[in-house]
Amino acid sequence: MKFLLLFLFTLLGSAEARYWLEDIEHRGSAPYYPDKLYPVFRNVKDFGAVGDGVADDTAAINAAISEGVRCIPGVCKGSTISPATVYIPAGTYLISNSLIDLYYTQIIGDPTNRPVIKASASFSKQSFGLIDGNPYLSTGSLAWNSTNVFFRQIRNLVLDTTALPPDFPAVGIHWPSSQATAITNCVFQLSTVPGNQHTGLLIEEGSGGLLNDLYFFGGGNATVLGNQQFTARNLWFSNADVAIWMTWDWGWTFKSTVFKNCRVGIKMDDSSFGVGSITMLDSWFENVDVAIATTRNSSQSISSAASLAMENVKFQNVNSVLMGPEGTDLARSAIAPIDSAVFLMGHYANMEGTFDATALYPLPFTRSQNLLDRNIYYERSKPQYEQVPGSSFISAKANGAYGDASHDDTQALNALLQYTAEKGLIAYLDAGYYMVSDTVYIPPNARIVGEALASIIMGTGPNFGDLSKPRPVVQVGRPGDVGQIEWSDTIVSTRGSTAGAILIQYNLFAPGAPSGMWDIHTRIGGFAGTYLQAPDCHAIKGTNTVNPRCLAAYMSFHVTVFAGGLFTENCWFWVADHDLEDQKYQRVSIFAGRGVLVEAQRGRIWLSASGSEHHVLYQYQLANTRDVYIGHAQTEQAYFQPMPVAQYPFPLVPALNDPNFQQDCENDPDPGCNMGWGMRILNSSNVAVYGAGLYSFFTNYNDTCASNKSPGFCQARSLSIQGLNPGTRFLGLTTVGTRIMVHRDGMDLAPASDNNSTFADTLALYVS
C-alpha cells in the first residue's frame, strides 16, 4: 500500500510538473526601453489564449507578441530595445489569421508537449503564413529588409494546415531572415492530397541562418527556399510531393537530412539558373522517385551554377538519383558506396587547376574519426533542459546582479557561475545588460542559459582599453582546465573604446563529449548602450582617419592552444556595419582586429552554422590546429577597407600568426590585396569545410565592385591556405566580389571569372 501511494504521488507530481520556462519567476528587463516595467517574457495564456482547439486564439497570441511599443511592420525598420520571449504552453491554438512575429522576438513552445498552431477552416486567404515572420506591406515590399532581420527564433511548435482545402495556398512559417536566426524542433502537418498547395516553410530572401530538427509531413512543396546561405540540419520529409523547392541561393548546406516517400527530394528551380550551390552530407533518400532534379546538364562546363556536392549520402529504392534537364539520370552510374569520395557536379579545383565534372571524385584522405559519431559528423542540438525543474535555474538578478546597463556586475556574475557549476545547477541570465569591468570566468561544468537573446554581457572600462594588453571579457576555462560546459542564448559585447577586449576566450579541454555553445553571439557596436552608434562612429569615406573611440575590440572569439572538444552552432561574430537602431540603416565604421581564431592543438572543434563579419585582419583563422568541422560559414569584409588598409589600426602580432599585409602586398598593385581575409588556414590538418560563403561587397562603401558584371573586383583574395594542411577540403565554396577564389602558398588558384554561377562564384569542391 505504501508503495502504491508513493507511485500515485509520483505520477500526479509528474502530471502537474511544468516546463521550467513556464515555472520560474521572470525578471528580465530591457534597459533602453522607455518603460521600466516593459515585460520581456510573456505567456500567451496571460493574454487570453485558451489552447483548447475550439476558441479562436489569434487575437490573444498577437496581443502577447505585440505587448508594449514594439518594432512593428510599416513603422519600424529594426531595433534591439524591445526584445521579447513569447511562450506558448501545451495545447491546440486555433487561429484564423496570421500570427505576426515582430522584430527581435523569440516564440517558444513547451518542448515537453509541443503546442499545436492550427489553421481554422476559415483561415484568411489574405494571410501569408500561420506565422508570418516578415509581412509584405501594401507597397509590395517586406516589412523589414530581409538581410537585416537578426536575433530571432521559433522553437517547439506544431504547425497544422490540414483543416484547409488542398488547393488553399497554405504556408506554415514565412521566414525571410538572416544571421542569428533559427527555427528549431518544429513539426509541419500539411495536406497529403495529391496536387495540394500546402507549404510548411517559405523563405524567399535573406542571409541566414539555421534550420534544425524540423519534421515535414505532406505538402505540395513542403519547403520553398531562397536565401544567400543557410545551414539545414536534421530535416525530415515524409509523403511530400516536392520536399525542397530551391528557388535560389549562393550556398546551402544540408546535413543529416532524410527524405522518405516523396516524389522529388530536392528540385532546383528550372525557371532560371538561380541556384548557386547545394552541399549535402550524412543524408538519406528512401522510396523517392527523383532524389534531386537539377537544371544543370553534364555538358554545362562554363557556368558553375547549380553546383552540387554530396558526401556520405545514401539512396534506397530511388528511381533517379540526379535527374538532368534532358530527363536522364546523371548520377546513377557514379554513385557508389565509397567512404572517401565526393559526388560532385560543377567546378572543382586543386593545385593542378580548375576543372568541370559530373562524377564521383575520390578524395586522397578519409574523414577524421575524431570528428565523427557513428560514422557521421558529430552534432548536438541546443539543450532545452526538458526534464530539469525550475528550482535548478538560478537567476542572476535574484543573486546580486543588476543587468541594468549601469551597475558593475562582474563580481555577481563570477559568484553565480562558480556556485552553479559547483552545485550542478544552471545559471539563468535574465534579459538585461550586465556591465563588467573585468573578466567573467566560466568554470568547467558550468551550464548557462540566457533569455530572449537579450542577455548581454558588456565589457567596459580601462581594463579592456589597452591594445597592448588584451584581456577577455568572458573566459571559458583557464589554461589547463578540463571539463565540459553548456552555454546558450547570450550576447557578448563592449561599450565605448575597448581596443584590448577579447570578447570570448575559450581555453577549456573536453576529452570526452564536447562542450557546447549555441546561439552565443558577439555583437560589437551599432546598438543602444554601446556608445558606438551612427552619431559616435559614422562611416569613414575617402579618408584613412580612424576615430580612436571606435576601436572596439581586439578579437571576437579565440579558441586557444589549450582548448579542445567544442561544438558550436548558430554563433555569429558580428562587428556592426550599420546602426541597428537607426531607421535608415546608417553605416558605421567600427574597428575590431580579429574575428575567430582557432589554435586548439588537440582539435575536435565543430563550427556549425556560423558567421564572422567586418573584422579588420580576418574573419576566420585556423592556425596549427587539427580536426575542425565547419559548415556553413559566412563572412563579409569590413566595408570601409581598403581605406584604411588592413594592417591599420591593429599592429601585427607574430605570436598570433597575424597576416603580414605590408609584406604580402608589397609588390601587388591591386588595392584589393590589402583587405582582411575571409578565411585563412595555416598548417592545420583535417579541416573539413562543408559550405563557405566569403563575401566582399564594398570598396570603401562603394558596392559597384560586387556585381559579376563589374569589370573590377572589391577584393583581390578572400581564402588563404598556407603550409602543410593534410586532409583539408572545401565542399561548396562561394565567393562574391573577389578576384581569386583560392590563394595557396603564394599562388593564385581558381579565378572567380572562370567560376561564375549566379551573383556569386562557386566551386563545388576544392582539395588542398
C-alpha positions in Angstrom: 0.0 0.0 0.0 2.8 2.4 0.9 4.5 1.6 -2.5 1.2 2.2 -4.3 0.7 5.6 -2.6 4.2 6.6 -3.5 3.7 5.6 -7.1 0.5 7.6 -7.3 2.1 10.6 -5.8 5.0 10.4 -8.3 2.6 10.1 -11.1 0.4 13.0 -10.1 3.5 15.1 -9.4 4.9 14.5 -12.9 1.5 15.3 -14.4 1.4 18.6 -12.7 5.1 19.5 -13.4 5.5 22.3 -15.8 8.3 23.1 -18.2 10.9 25.2 -16.3 10.5 28.3 -18.5 6.8 28.4 -17.5 7.6 27.8 -13.9 10.4 30.3 -13.0 10.0 33.9 -11.9 10.8 36.2 -14.8 13.0 39.2 -14.0 14.2 40.1 -17.5 14.3 43.7 -18.4 15.0 46.0 -21.4 17.2 48.8 -20.0 16.8 51.1 -23.1 13.1 50.7 -23.4 11.3 53.9 -22.0 9.0 52.0 -19.7 11.0 50.1 -17.0 8.0 47.8 -16.5 8.2 46.5 -20.0 7.7 42.7 -19.9 10.4 40.8 -21.9 8.7 37.5 -21.1 5.0 37.0 -21.9 2.9 33.8 -21.7 0.0 33.7 -24.2 -2.3 32.3 -21.6 -2.0 35.7 -19.7 -3.4 37.4 -22.8 -6.5 35.3 -23.1 -5.3 32.4 -25.2 -7.3 29.3 -24.5 -5.5 26.5 -26.4 -8.5 24.1 -26.5 -8.7 23.8 -30.3 -12.1 25.5 -30.3 -11.7 29.1 -29.3 -10.0 31.5 -31.8 -6.7 32.4 -30.2 -5.4 34.7 -33.0 -6.0 38.0 -31.2 -4.7 36.7 -27.9 -1.4 35.4 -29.3 -0.9 38.5 -31.4 -1.6 40.6 -28.3 1.1 38.7 -26.4 3.6 39.3 -29.2 2.9 43.0 -29.6 2.5 44.0 -26.0 4.3 47.3 -25.4 5.5 49.7 -28.1 7.5 47.3 -30.3 9.1 47.2 -33.7 6.0 46.7 -35.9 5.7 46.4 -39.7 5.5 49.6 -41.7 6.6 51.8 -38.7 9.9 50.4 -37.5 12.8 49.2 -39.7 14.6 47.5 -36.8 15.5 47.9 -33.1 17.1 46.0 -30.2 15.4 47.9 -27.3 12.2 45.9 -27.2 13.1 42.2 -27.1 10.5 39.6 -26.2 10.1 35.9 -25.5 6.6 34.7 -26.3 5.9 31.4 -24.5 3.1 29.1 -25.7 2.2 26.3 -23.3 0.9 22.9 -24.4 -2.4 22.9 -26.2 -4.1 23.4 -29.6 -4.4 27.0 -30.6 -6.9 27.6 -33.3 -6.1 30.7 -35.5 -8.0 32.4 -38.3 -5.3 34.8 -39.4 -1.5 35.1 -39.3 0.5 35.4 -36.1 2.8 38.4 -36.8 6.2 37.6 -35.5 7.7 41.0 -34.7 11.3 42.1 -34.9 13.6 40.7 -32.1 11.1 38.1 -30.9 11.6 34.5 -29.7 8.5 32.3 -30.0 9.0 29.3 -27.8 6.6 26.4 -27.2 6.7 23.8 -24.5 9.2 21.2 -25.7 7.8 18.5 -23.4 4.5 18.7 -25.2 4.7 20.9 -28.3 1.7 23.2 -28.7 -0.2 23.0 -32.0 -0.8 26.1 -34.0 -3.8 25.0 -36.1 -5.3 27.0 -39.0 -9.1 27.0 -38.8 -11.2 26.2 -41.8 -12.0 29.9 -42.1 -8.3 31.0 -42.2 -8.0 34.2 -44.1 -6.9 34.0 -47.7 -5.2 37.4 -47.3 -2.9 35.9 -44.7 0.6 34.7 -45.6 1.6 32.0 -43.1 0.3 30.7 -39.9 3.3 32.6 -38.5 4.4 35.5 -40.7 8.0 36.5 -39.8 8.2 39.3 -42.2 4.9 40.6 -43.6 4.5 42.2 -47.0 3.4 45.8 -46.9 0.9 47.4 -49.3 3.9 48.7 -51.3 4.8 45.1 -52.1 8.0 45.2 -50.1 8.8 43.2 -46.9 8.3 45.0 -43.6 11.9 44.6 -42.7 14.9 44.4 -45.1 15.4 40.6 -45.1 19.2 40.9 -44.8 18.8 42.9 -41.7 16.5 40.6 -39.8 18.6 39.2 -37.0 18.3 37.7 -33.5 15.1 35.7 -33.6 14.0 32.1 -33.0 10.9 29.9 -33.3 11.1 26.7 -31.2 9.0 23.7 -30.3 5.7 24.1 -32.3 3.5 22.0 -34.4 2.1 24.0 -37.5 -1.0 22.3 -38.8 -2.7 23.3 -42.1 -4.7 20.2 -42.6 -8.1 21.9 -41.9 -7.6 24.0 -45.0 -8.6 22.7 -48.5 -5.8 21.1 -50.5 -5.9 23.9 -53.1 -5.5 26.6 -50.5 -2.0 28.2 -50.8 -1.3 27.5 -47.1 2.1 28.4 -45.5 3.2 27.2 -42.1 6.0 29.8 -41.5 7.0 32.7 -43.7 10.7 33.4 -42.7 12.7 35.8 -44.8 15.5 36.2 -42.2 19.3 36.4 -41.8 22.0 35.8 -39.3 21.5 34.7 -35.7 18.0 33.3 -36.5 16.8 29.8 -36.1 13.7 27.6 -36.5 14.1 24.5 -34.2 12.2 21.4 -33.2 9.0 22.1 -35.2 6.6 19.8 -36.9 4.7 20.8 -40.0 1.4 18.9 -40.6 0.4 19.5 -44.2 -2.1 18.2 -46.7 -1.3 14.8 -48.3 -3.9 15.1 -51.0 -2.2 14.7 -54.4 -1.7 18.1 -56.1 -2.1 20.1 -52.8 -0.7 23.6 -52.5 0.4 23.4 -48.8 3.9 24.6 -47.9 5.5 24.2 -44.5 8.3 26.7 -44.7 8.7 29.6 -47.1 11.9 31.6 -47.3 12.3 33.8 -50.3 15.1 36.2 -49.2 17.7 36.9 -46.6 21.1 35.8 -45.4 20.7 33.0 -42.8 20.8 31.2 -40.5 19.9 27.8 -39.0 17.1 25.3 -39.5 17.3 22.2 -37.4 15.2 19.4 -36.1 12.3 20.1 -38.4 9.7 17.4 -39.5 7.5 17.8 -42.5 4.6 15.5 -43.2 2.9 16.1 -46.6 2.9 19.2 -48.6 2.8 20.0 -52.3 6.1 21.9 -51.9 7.0 21.1 -48.3 9.6 23.9 -48.3 10.2 26.7 -50.7 13.7 28.0 -50.1 15.7 31.0 -51.4 18.4 32.8 -49.4 22.1 33.7 -49.7 23.1 30.9 -47.5 21.7 28.6 -44.7 22.6 25.6 -42.7 19.8 23.0 -42.5 20.5 20.1 -40.1 18.3 17.1 -39.2 15.3 17.9 -41.5 12.9 15.0 -42.1 10.4 14.9 -45.1 7.7 12.3 -45.4 5.0 12.0 -48.1 5.7 15.3 -49.8 5.3 15.8 -53.5 8.4 18.0 -53.6 10.3 18.1 -50.3 12.5 21.1 -51.1 12.0 23.5 -53.9 15.2 25.5 -54.1 14.4 28.8 -55.9 17.8 30.4 -55.5 20.8 30.5 -53.3 24.5 31.2 -53.3 25.3 28.3 -51.0 23.2 25.9 -48.8 24.4 23.1 -46.6 22.1 20.2 -45.8 23.3 17.8 -43.1 21.5 14.7 -41.7 18.5 15.3 -43.9 16.1 12.4 -44.5 13.6 12.1 -47.4 11.1 9.3 -47.3 8.1 8.5 -49.6 8.4 11.7 -51.6 8.1 12.2 -55.4 11.0 14.6 -55.5 13.6 15.3 -52.8 15.2 18.5 -54.0 14.1 20.4 -57.0 16.4 23.2 -58.3 14.3 25.9 -59.8 14.0 25.5 -63.6 12.9 28.9 -64.5 16.4 30.4 -64.2 19.9 29.4 -63.1 19.3 31.0 -59.7 20.7 28.2 -57.6 24.4 28.6 -56.9 25.4 25.6 -54.8 24.0 22.8 -52.7 26.2 20.8 -50.3 24.7 17.7 -48.8 26.3 15.3 -46.3 25.3 12.4 -44.0 21.8 12.2 -45.5 19.3 9.6 -46.8 16.8 9.2 -49.6 14.3 6.3 -49.4 11.3 5.4 -51.6 11.8 8.6 -53.6 11.1 8.8 -57.4 13.7 11.6 -58.1 16.2 12.4 -55.3 17.5 15.6 -56.9 16.2 17.4 -60.0 18.9 19.7 -61.4 18.9 22.5 -64.1 22.5 21.6 -64.9 23.5 19.1 -67.6 26.7 17.2 -67.8 28.0 19.3 -70.7 27.5 22.6 -69.0 31.1 23.5 -68.2 31.4 27.3 -68.5 28.9 28.3 -65.7 29.2 26.8 -62.3 25.5 27.4 -61.5 23.6 24.6 -59.9 26.7 23.1 -58.3 26.2 20.0 -56.2 28.5 18.2 -53.8 27.4 15.1 -51.9 29.3 13.2 -49.3 28.0 10.1 -47.4 24.6 10.4 -49.0 22.7 7.1 -49.2 19.9 6.0 -51.6 17.4 3.2 -51.2 14.7 2.5 -53.7 15.3 5.7 -55.7 14.4 5.7 -59.3 16.6 8.7 -60.4 19.4 10.0 -58.2 20.1 13.2 -60.2 17.7 14.0 -62.9 19.0 16.4 -65.5 17.0 18.8 -67.7 17.1 16.3 -70.6 15.4 13.6 -68.4 18.4 11.4 -67.9 19.9 10.3 -64.6 23.3 12.0 -64.4 24.5 10.2 -61.3 23.1 6.6 -61.4 26.4 5.2 -62.6 28.6 7.5 -60.5 27.0 6.9 -57.0 28.9 4.1 -55.2 29.4 3.3 -51.5 32.9 4.7 -51.3 33.6 6.3 -48.0 36.4 8.6 -49.2 34.7 10.0 -52.2 32.5 13.0 -53.1 30.0 13.1 -55.8 30.2 16.5 -57.5 28.5 18.3 -60.3 30.2 21.5 -61.2 33.7 23.0 -61.0 36.4 21.7 -58.8 40.0 23.0 -58.2 43.3 21.7 -56.9 46.9 22.6 -57.4 46.7 21.4 -61.0 44.0 23.9 -62.0 40.2 24.2 -62.3 38.0 21.5 -63.9 34.4 20.6 -64.6 32.9 17.2 -63.7 29.8 15.3 -63.1 31.3 12.3 -61.3 32.4 10.6 -58.2 35.7 12.3 -57.0 37.9 10.0 -54.8 39.4 12.0 -52.0 43.0 11.3 -51.1 42.1 11.1 -47.4 39.2 9.9 -45.2 37.2 11.8 -42.6 38.9 12.3 -39.3 37.5 9.8 -36.8 37.9 12.4 -34.1 35.1 14.4 -35.6 32.6 11.6 -36.1 29.8 10.0 -34.1 28.5 6.7 -35.5 30.1 7.4 -38.9 28.6 10.8 -39.4 29.9 14.2 -38.3 29.1 14.9 -34.6 26.1 17.1 -34.0 24.1 18.2 -31.0 21.1 20.4 -30.7 20.8 23.1 -28.1 19.7 21.7 -24.7 16.4 22.8 -23.6 16.5 21.0 -20.2 13.1 19.4 -20.6 13.5 17.3 -17.5 15.1 19.9 -15.2 12.8 21.6 -12.7 12.6 25.3 -12.4 14.3 25.2 -9.0 17.5 24.2 -10.7 17.7 27.5 -12.6 19.4 30.2 -10.5 18.6 33.8 -11.6 21.4 36.3 -12.0 19.2 39.2 -10.9 18.0 37.3 -7.9 21.6 36.8 -6.8 23.2 40.3 -6.8 23.4 41.2 -10.5 21.5 44.2 -11.8 21.6 43.8 -15.6 20.5 47.5 -15.8 23.3 48.8 -18.2 24.7 50.8 -15.3 25.9 48.8 -12.3 29.1 46.7 -12.4 28.0 43.1 -12.4 31.5 41.5 -12.6 31.6 40.0 -9.1 28.0 39.0 -9.1 28.3 37.0 -12.3 31.5 35.4 -11.3 30.0 34.3 -8.0 26.9 33.0 -9.7 28.8 31.0 -12.3 31.1 29.4 -9.7 28.3 28.5 -7.4 26.0 26.9 -10.0 28.9 25.0 -11.6 29.9 23.5 -8.2 26.3 22.6 -7.3 25.3 21.2 -10.6 22.7 24.0 -11.2 22.0 26.2 -14.2 22.9 29.9 -14.3 20.0 31.8 -15.7 20.9 35.2 -17.2 17.7 37.2 -17.1 17.4 39.6 -20.0 19.4 42.7 -19.4 22.7 44.5 -19.9 25.4 43.1 -17.5 28.2 45.7 -17.4 31.5 44.1 -16.5 34.8 46.0 -15.7 36.9 42.8 -15.7 36.8 39.2 -17.0 33.8 37.0 -16.3 35.1 33.4 -15.8 33.1 30.4 -16.8 34.4 27.4 -14.9 34.3 23.8 -16.0 30.9 22.1 -15.6 29.0 25.4 -15.9 25.6 25.5 -17.6 24.3 28.9 -18.6 21.1 30.0 -20.3 20.2 33.4 -21.5 16.8 35.0 -22.1 15.3 36.4 -25.3 18.7 36.8 -27.0 18.8 39.9 -24.8 21.1 38.7 -22.0 24.1 40.9 -22.8 27.5 40.7 -21.1 29.1 44.0 -21.9 32.8 44.8 -21.2 33.7 48.4 -20.5 36.3 50.5 -18.8 40.1 50.8 -18.7 40.8 47.1 -18.2 39.7 46.5 -21.8 41.1 49.6 -23.3 44.8 48.8 -23.8 45.6 47.5 -27.2 49.0 46.2 -26.0 47.4 44.2 -23.1 44.4 42.3 -24.4 42.0 40.9 -21.9 39.0 38.6 -22.2 35.5 39.9 -21.4 34.4 36.3 -21.0 36.9 33.5 -20.3 35.7 29.9 -20.6 38.2 27.8 -18.6 41.7 28.8 -17.8 44.7 27.2 -19.4 44.9 23.6 -18.2 41.2 23.4 -17.2 39.4 20.1 -18.1 35.7 19.6 -18.2 32.6 20.5 -20.1 30.3 23.5 -20.4 26.9 24.2 -22.0 26.1 27.8 -22.9 23.2 29.2 -24.9 21.3 32.3 -25.9 23.7 35.0 -24.8 25.4 38.0 -26.4 28.8 39.3 -25.5 29.6 42.9 -26.4 31.6 46.0 -25.5 30.9 49.7 -24.7 33.0 52.5 -25.9 36.7 52.3 -26.7 37.8 48.8 -25.7 40.6 48.1 -28.1 42.1 45.4 -25.9 38.9 43.4 -25.5 38.9 39.7 -26.4 35.2 39.1 -26.3 35.3 35.3 -25.7 38.5 33.4 -24.9 38.0 29.7 -24.8 40.6 27.5 -23.0 38.7 24.5 -21.8 39.6 21.0 -22.9 36.9 18.3 -23.0 38.4 14.9 -23.5 35.1 13.1 -23.9 31.8 14.5 -25.0 32.4 18.0 -26.4 31.3 21.2 -24.7 28.6 23.2 -26.5 27.8 26.8 -27.3 24.5 27.5 -29.0 23.3 30.9 -30.1 26.3 32.7 -28.5 26.9 35.9 -30.4 29.4 38.6 -30.2 27.9 42.0 -31.3 30.2 44.9 -31.4 28.7 48.4 -31.8 25.7 49.5 -33.7 23.0 49.2 -30.9 21.7 51.0 -27.9 24.1 51.3 -25.0 27.4 50.6 -26.9 28.3 54.3 -27.4 29.3 53.0 -30.8 26.3 54.1 -32.9 26.0 56.3 -36.0 26.5 59.6 -34.2 29.6 58.2 -32.5 31.3 56.2 -35.3 29.9 57.5 -38.6 31.1 55.8 -41.8 34.6 56.7 -42.9 34.6 57.6 -46.6 37.5 58.8 -48.6 39.9 59.1 -45.7 42.2 56.9 -43.6 41.5 58.8 -40.4 40.3 56.5 -37.6 38.3 57.7 -34.6 40.2 56.1 -31.6 36.9 56.0 -29.7 35.7 53.4 -32.3 38.4 50.9 -31.6 36.0 48.4 -30.1 37.7 45.0 -29.8 40.9 43.1 -30.1 39.3 39.8 -31.1 35.8 38.3 -31.1 36.4 34.6 -30.4 39.7 32.9 -29.5 39.9 29.1 -29.2 43.3 28.8 -27.7 46.0 26.2 -28.0 44.9 24.7 -24.7 41.3 24.1 -25.8 39.7 21.1 -27.4 36.4 19.4 -27.7 33.9 22.2 -28.5 30.7 22.1 -30.6 29.2 25.5 -31.6 26.1 26.1 -33.6 24.4 29.3 -34.9 27.1 31.6 -33.4 27.5 34.9 -35.2 30.6 37.1 -34.6 29.5 40.5 -35.9 31.1 43.9 -36.0 28.3 46.3 -36.8 28.3 47.7 -40.3 25.2 49.8 -39.6 23.3 51.1 -36.7 20.5 48.6 -35.7 18.5 51.4 -34.0 18.7 53.8 -37.0 15.6 53.7 -39.2 17.7 54.5 -42.3 20.2 51.7 -41.7 23.0 54.3 -41.4 26.5 52.9 -41.9 29.1 52.9 -39.1 32.9 52.4 -39.1 33.8 50.3 -36.1 37.2 48.6 -35.7 37.7 45.1 -34.3 41.0 43.5 -35.0 40.3 39.8 -35.4 37.3 37.6 -35.9 37.5 33.8 -35.0 40.9 32.4 -34.2 41.2 28.6 -33.7 44.5 27.4 -32.4 43.3 24.3 -30.5 46.3 21.8 -30.8 44.1 18.9 -29.8 41.3 19.9 -32.1 37.9 18.4 -32.2 36.2 21.7 -33.0 32.9 22.0 -34.7 31.6 25.3 -36.1 28.1 24.7 -37.4 26.0 27.5 -38.9 28.5 30.2 -38.1 29.3 33.6 -39.4 32.0 36.2 -38.8 31.9 39.7 -40.3 33.6 43.0 -40.7 36.8 42.4 -38.6 39.9 44.2 -39.8 42.6 41.4 -40.3 40.5 38.3 -40.9 37.1 36.7 -40.2 38.3 33.2 -39.6 41.9 32.0 -39.0 42.8 28.4 -38.2 46.5 28.1 -37.2 48.4 25.0 -36.1 45.2 23.2 -35.2 43.6 19.9 -36.4 40.2 18.1 -36.7 38.0 21.1 -37.4 34.5 20.8 -38.9 32.9 23.9 -40.5 29.6 24.2 -42.2 28.1 26.5 -43.3 30.4 29.5 -42.6 29.7 33.0 -43.9 31.9 36.1 -43.9 31.9 39.7 -45.1 34.9 42.0 -45.2 35.0 45.4 -43.4 33.0 47.8 -45.7 35.5 50.7 -45.2 38.5 48.8 -46.5 40.9 49.5 -48.2 40.6 52.9 -46.5 42.2 52.4 -44.2 44.2 49.3 -45.3 44.0 46.0 -43.3 47.2 46.4 -41.3 45.8 49.5 -39.7 44.9 50.3 -36.9 45.9 47.0 -35.3 49.6 46.2 -35.2 50.8 42.9 -36.4 51.3 40.3 -33.6 53.5 37.4 -34.8 52.6 35.3 -31.8 49.0 35.2 -33.1 50.2 34.4 -36.7 48.6 37.6 -37.9 48.7 38.1 -41.7 51.5 40.5 -42.8 49.7 42.6 -45.4 52.6 45.0 -45.7 54.9 42.2 -46.8 52.3 40.2 -48.8 51.0 43.2 -50.7 54.3 45.0 -51.2 54.6 44.0 -54.9 50.9 43.7 -55.6 49.4 46.9 -57.3 45.8 45.7 -56.6 44.5 47.8 -53.7 42.1 44.9 -53.0 45.1 43.0 -51.7 45.3 45.0 -48.5 41.9 43.8 -47.2 41.1 41.4 -44.4 40.9 37.7 -45.2 37.6 35.9 -45.2 39.3 32.7 -44.1 42.9 31.8 -43.5 44.2 28.3 -42.8 47.8 27.8 -41.6 49.5 24.4 -41.0 46.3 22.7 -39.9 45.2 19.2 -40.6 41.8 17.6 -41.2 39.9 20.8 -41.8 36.6 19.9 -43.4 34.5 22.8 -44.7 31.0 22.0 -45.9 29.8 25.3 -47.3 31.6 28.6 -47.1 30.4 32.0 -48.4 33.2 34.6 -48.4 31.7 37.9 -49.5 33.3 41.2 -50.4 30.5 43.7 -51.2 32.3 47.1 -50.9 35.3 49.1 -51.6 35.1 51.9 -49.1 31.3 51.7 -49.1 31.1 51.6 -52.9 29.3 48.4 -53.9 29.6 48.6 -57.7 32.6 46.3 -57.5 30.5 43.4 -56.2 28.5 42.8 -59.3 29.6 39.9 -61.5 29.1 42.3 -64.4 31.7 44.8 -63.0 35.0 44.9 -64.8 36.8 45.0 -61.5 36.5 43.3 -58.1 36.2 44.6 -54.5 38.9 42.4 -53.1 41.9 40.5 -54.6 41.6 37.3 -52.5 39.5 36.1 -49.6 40.7 32.5 -48.9 44.3 31.8 -48.0 45.8 28.3 -47.3 49.4 28.2 -46.2 51.8 25.4 -45.2 51.1 21.8 -44.6 47.3 21.2 -44.4 46.7 17.5 -45.0 43.1 16.4 -45.2 41.8 19.9 -45.9 38.9 20.3 -48.3 36.0 22.6 -49.2 32.7 21.4 -50.5 30.6 24.3 -51.7 33.0 27.3 -51.8 31.3 30.6 -52.7 32.8 34.0 -53.1 31.4 37.4 -54.1 33.4 40.4 -55.3 36.7 38.5 -55.1 39.1 38.2 -58.0 40.8 35.0 -56.8 38.8 32.3 -55.0 41.8 30.4 -53.6 45.3 31.6 -52.7 47.6 28.7 -51.9 51.2 29.3 -50.6 51.6 32.5 -52.7 49.9 31.1 -55.8 46.6 32.4 -57.1 44.3 29.5 -57.9 40.7 29.4 -59.3 40.0 32.9 -60.8 36.4 33.9 -60.0 35.8 34.8 -63.6 36.2 31.1 -64.5 33.7 30.0 -61.9 30.8 32.4 -62.1 27.5 30.8 -61.1 24.8 33.4 -60.1 25.6 36.7 -58.5 28.3 34.7 -56.8 31.2 32.5 -57.9 31.2 28.8 -57.0 33.4 25.8 -56.6 31.7 22.5 -55.9 35.0 21.2 -54.4 38.4 22.4 -53.6 41.0 20.0 -52.3 44.2 21.4 -50.7 
